[in-house]
């Protein structure tokens, strides 16, 4: 299967859900032949994904849009999906396109303001001092009703990326169940989901002062570093971080580099508000590398895992799936 146009058509049929079992097996075998074939697949998939950011459901306008995507990819010498194939998929894809607007709950209890983001969503809040906070799925940010440019203290559960307005005289403090982070103006990520075995913070720009709760241990985090605390042992690791993959979620992209499978499952469950069940020990030991965009459905993510990893899946109940370990032969 070396014909370029045929390969691209086959990938397009798969992405559109029109790939019969024989062609699916053919595509799977081709992907397993080399890392270069996987690169081709994800290059075509990127073009496909970019077409799904357009939300007008008018068939004529969608047709024009896909045609423009095709011409753009062709001129830049990128891999392309033939227009005839994509145009035929317009209605099927267009009906599936939905825009999930972030739901932000603000509660005023007289003493505390709370921003909470449900599972399957993300949101952004701008605080009174000008600080911008990106909140990940299943996260909660709270602060006193007298929060201001002088009193800058917030409390976090879940995950958030902070772009803090600079003020050396009035530090910005993030309090979590495990540690407190003190900054004067910087960009950093904090991950402290209660169901995780760890809490962490990653610094993109500036400087962080961190104090572990209930102790006198203080740390200065430098740009490009990540501090991770094991909740059970209270041991910590401070070292270099993959900043791109750590903060990609705030821009709607998920980047994984050798992530343990159990951790991957937790992230997917939060991002898509689903339940992913598995029991095979092979999956416990498995690590995954790949990337997705937030426009994809859980079905597309699981299909990508199925094609590029020793994983299969079955839908069991509404928003619940069983993951099956199928080692490559």
Secondary structure, 3 states (H helix, E strand, C coil): CCCHHHHHHHHHHHHCCCCCHHHHHHHHHHHHHCHHHHHHHHHHHHHHHHHCCCCCCCHHHHHHHHHHHHHHHHHCCCCCCCHHHHHHCHHHHHCCCCCCCCCEEEEECCCEEEEEECCCCCEEEECCCCCEEEECCCCEEEEECCCCCCCCEEEEEEEEEEECCCCCCCCEEEECCCEEEEECCCEEEEEECCCCCEEEEEEEECEEEEEECCCCCEEEEECCEEEEEECCCCCEEEEECCHHHHHHHHHCEEEEEEEEHHHHHHHHHHHHCCEEECCCHHHHHCEEEEEEECCCCHHHHHHHHHHHCCEEEEEEECCEEEEEECCCC
